[in-house]
Amino acid sequence: MNVLLDTCALLALASGELPDGAAAALRTAPEAWVSVVSPWEVAIKAAAGKLQRMEPAFVWFLTGTRSIACSPQWRKRMRLPF
């Protein structure tokens, strides 16, 4: 079964804090999709001060999600909305 990551799951994955059960489901999924709404939600969290990042939210989203998608563990499974 394919998996759709919500923004919280995406942030947990990026920080290495995805729960074991969710990580196992993600590993066994043929594909994992990232919602097109997630960049907007990341920007809102950053603007509200609820997400501390060194770079602007859009830069983090572009570089962070691409690095996750390119990592050997998740390669060929991640489908980004851009």
N, C-alpha and C positions, 0 to 999 in steps of 0.2 A: 504494500500500500504506500502511495506517495504521502509526503508530509508537507504541510504548510506551516512555516515558522511564523509565529506572531512576533511583535517587536520585543516583548520581554524575553522570549526564547532566543531570539537573535542576539540580544545584548548579553544574555547569560552564556551563549555559545562563544561570543567574541571575547568574553572575560575569562573563559575557562570554568565557568560555574554552572554549566548545564547539568541538571540532576542525572544520575546514572540511568534511570529508566528512560528519560527523554533522549539521552545520548544513544542508548541501545536502539531505540525506535528509529532514530535518525540514521544510524549505521546500517540498519537492515532495509531502509526504504530505498526503492529504486531511484527516486528523485525527491529532492527537498526544494520547496518553493519559498521564496521570500515575498511577502506581501508588498504590493506597490504603495501601500499606505505607510509602511515602516519608515521610509526617509522623513516623511512629514512628522510622524510621531517622535522620531529621534530629535528632530529640530525643535519640536515643542518642549520635550523634556529638557533639552540643553538650554533653551531660552528661559525656562522656569527655574533653572539652577538645580534640577534634579538629576542631571547627568553631567558629571565632571570629565571633560576631555580636554586635551591640550590644543587640538585643532578644532576649527569650526565643524559643526555637526555634519554638513554635507561632505566635507573632506573625509571625516572619519567614516561616514557611511560608504563612500566610494572605495576608500583604501581598505577599510576594515572588512567589509563583506567580500571584496575581491581576494583578500589574503586568506579568508576562511575558505572560499570556494576553490582556491588554488592549493590549499594544503593537501598533502597526500591522503590524509584520513577522509576528507570530504570531497575530493576531486571527482568529477563526473556525476555528482549527485545534486549539487546546488544549482538552482535556476534563479538568477537575479532578475528584478523587474526592469533592467536597463541593459 
